[in-house]
Amino acid sequence: MKIVTICGSFKFKEEMLRLSAELEIKNNYVILQPVYSGNDAIYTAEEMEIMGKLHMKRIEISDAIYVVNVGGYIGSSTKKEIEYAISLNKEVYSLEPLSY
């Protein structure tokens, strides 16, 4: 059993939710993912910074990350998350091949 953190743009929120359930059922992964709305406009800059730090903590305590990169899209935040996971020697899985 692995602990996996979901990473990706919140424009793919529905795909992230679908994949979370699929990965838990098919691969017996424990999935960690943000549970807030993903609508940056409702959070202050300070709150967004806190949530960003907490997401990096999720990566730290995970065995791997799963990048939801629909159409190959990887934004700047997701790129940083991938690089951070790699720096911690975490496994990196993705919906589509990674090219950034």
CORGIMO-V272618 format. One record per pair of residues at least 4 apart in sequence whose C-alpha atoms are under 7 Angstrom apart, sorted by the first residue. I is the first residue (numbers start at 1). J is the second residue. Records with the same first field share a line. If there is no record, write none. Layout:
BEGIN
I = J ; J
END
This chain:
BEGIN
1 = 28 ; 29
2 = 29 ; 30 ; 63
3 = 29 ; 30 ; 31 ; 62 ; 63 ; 64
4 = 29 ; 30 ; 31 ; 32 ; 62 ; 63 ; 64 ; 65 ; 66
5 = 31 ; 32 ; 33 ; 58 ; 59 ; 62 ; 64 ; 65 ; 66
6 = 32 ; 33 ; 65 ; 66 ; 67
7 = 65 ; 66 ; 67 ; 68 ; 78
8 = 67 ; 68 ; 69 ; 74 ; 78
9 = 75
10 = 38
12 = 16
13 = 17
14 = 18
15 = 19
16 = 20 ; 68
17 = 21
18 = 22
19 = 23
20 = 24 ; 31
21 = 25
22 = 26
23 = 27 ; 28 ; 29
24 = 28 ; 29 ; 30 ; 31
32 = 58
43 = 47 ; 48
44 = 48
45 = 49
46 = 50
47 = 51
48 = 52
49 = 53
50 = 54
51 = 55
52 = 56
53 = 57
54 = 58
55 = 59
56 = 60
57 = 61
58 = 62
59 = 65 ; 85
63 = 90 ; 91
64 = 90 ; 91 ; 92
65 = 91 ; 92 ; 93
66 = 92 ; 93 ; 94
67 = 93 ; 94 ; 95
68 = 94 ; 95
69 = 73 ; 74 ; 94 ; 95 ; 96
70 = 95 ; 96
72 = 96 ; 98
74 = 78 ; 79
75 = 79
76 = 80
77 = 81
78 = 82
79 = 83
80 = 84
81 = 85
82 = 86
83 = 87
84 = 88
85 = 89 ; 90
86 = 90
94 = 98
END
